Amino acid sequence: MKQDLLTFGVWSPQQMQSLLELAVHIKHHPADYKNILAGRSVVALFEKPSLRTRVSFDIGINKLGGHLVYLDSHANSLAGREDIRDTAANLACWADAIVARVFSHHTLKTMADAANAPVINALCDKYHPCQALADYLTLHEQFGAVKGRSLAYVGDGNNVTHSLMIVGALLGCNVLSVTPEGHSASPEIVELAQTIAQQTGARIEKSYAIDAVKGVDVLYTDTWLSMGNKTPLAEIKEKFMPYQVNETLFAKSGARYIMHCQPVHRELEITSRLIDSEASLLMQQAENRMHGQNAILTHLLAK
C-alpha cells in the first residue's frame, strides 16, 4: 500500500526519530544509497517557483540513482487545463512518486487520493515538511540531539511555523512561535502539535511578546511577505519591524544559532550581519534539504 507525505502530523515520535536517523546516515554514507532509486522516476510538479526545493530534489534523486522529470506550471494554478485528479492519475501511470509544490493543501489531498504513486508535499499553504526535516537534521548536527532543545520562531505564523511545531513536538524539541497579533500560527495546528508533545515532553507555545524569546537555543525566522502577497511593503514593515531578528534580539535571547529557510530578505526579517555571522546555520539548512528529502524518498520508495 502506497504512503504519501503531506504532513508529519499523522506520524508517531518513533517514526519521526527513525526518519531523522535515516537522514543522518544517508548524509554520511551516500555510497550505501546510490542505487536506492535505480530504475525509478519521480515527477516534480511545481505551481510555485523555487531554487532550493527544485535543485535539492533534482540532484538528490540523481545521487540515489533515480531520474527526475520537472513540470513547471509557470507559477499558475494547476486547475483549469484539466482536472487535478486526472493530472495526478496520469502521472502515476509513469512515475514512481510525485513531488508537488503547490498553493493549496487541498490540491495535494486531491492528488494523493487520485494517484497510485506516493505524493510528497514540497510546500503548500499549510505545511512545509521537507524544510522542517532539514531544520531538525541541522539542529541534530549542532547539538548532538534534538530532544530538550528550544527553538523560537519569530515573524509570520505560516506553513514553516506549522511544520516546525509538529516535527519539534514529535522529536521532543520545545518550539515557541512569536508573532504580531493577527499573524499567529493556526490554532488547529498548534493544538495538534501540543497533543503530540504530550508524548515527548516538549512544550509548544505561542506569544505576541518579543521578549518571550529569552533563554532559547535557536532563533528562527522566515520572510514576512509570502510569494503572491500583494500587501504594500510599507504596511508589512510597520507591523513586523518590531519582530526583526537582529543583533539586539539575538543578544537578548541568549541563542547560539540563527536559522532561516530562505529565500531571505536582508535587512527586513533579519539583518545581513546575522546572516553572514558564525551563528548562522542558513547554508547548513539549505544543504540538508537534499539529505532530508533523500531520506523521505528512501523511506517511501525503497521497499
Residue, then its C-alpha position, 0 to 999 in steps of 0.5 A: m500500500k502506497q504512503d504519501l507525505l503531506t504532513f508529519g502530523v499523522w506520524s508517531p515520535q518513533q517514526m519521526q526519530s527513525l526518519l531523522e536517523l535515516a537522514v543522518h546516515i544517508k548524509h554520511h554514507p551516500a555510497d550505501y544509497k546510490n542505487i536506492l532509486a535505480g530504475r525509478s522516476v519521480v515527477a516534480l510538479f511545481e505551481k510555485p517557483s523555487l531554487r532550493t526545493r527544485v535543485s535539492f530534489d533534482i540532484g538528490i534523486n540523481k545521487l540515489g540513482g533515480h531520474l527526475v522529470y520537472l513540470d513547471s506550471h509557470a507559477n499558475s494554478l494547476a486547475g483549469r487545463e484539466d482536472i487535478r485528479d486526472t493530472a495526478a492519475n496520469l502521472a502515476c501511470w509513469a512515475d514512481a512518486i510525485v513531488a508537488r509544490v503547490f498553493s493549496h493543501h487541498t490540491l495535494k489531498t486531491m492528488a494523493d487520493a487520485a494517484n497510485a504513486p506516493v505524493i510528497n508535499a514540497l510546500c503548500d499553504k499549510y505545511h512545509p515538511c521537507q524544510a522542517l526535516a532539514d531544520y531538525l537534521t541541522l539542529h541534530e548536527q549542532f547539538g548532538a540531539v534534538k530532544g530538550r532543545s528550544l527553538a523560537y520562531v519569530g515573524d509570520g505564523n505560516n506553513v514553516t511555523h506549522s511544520l516546525m511545531i509538529v516535527g519539534a513536538l514529535l522529536g521532543c524539541n520545545v518550539l515557541s512561535v512569536t508573532p504580531e497579533g493577527h499573524s499567529a500560527s493556526p490554532e488547529i495546528v498548534e493544538l495538534a502539535q501540543t497533543i503530540a508533545q504530550q508524548t515527548g515532553a516538549r512544550i509548544e507555545k505561542s506569544y505576541a511578546i518579543d521578549a518571550v524569546k529569552g533563554v532559547d537555543v535557536l532563533y528562527t525566522d522566515t520572510w514576512l511577505s509570502m510569494g503572491n502577497k500583494t500587501p504594500l511593503a510599507e504596511i508589512k514593515e510597520k507591523f513586523m519591524p518590531y519582530q526583526v531578528n537582529e543583533t539586539l534580539f539575538a543578544k537578548s535571547g541568549a541563542r547560539y544559532i540563527m536559522h532561516c529557510q530562505p529565500v531571505h530578505r536582508e535587512l527586513e526579517i533579519t539583518s545581513r550581519l546575522i546572516d553572514s555571522e558564525a551563528s548562522l546555520l542558513m547554508q547548513q539548512a539549505e544543504n540538508r534539504m537534499h539529505g532530508q528529502n533523500a531520506i523521505l524518498t528512501h523511506l517511501l520508495a525503497k521497499 
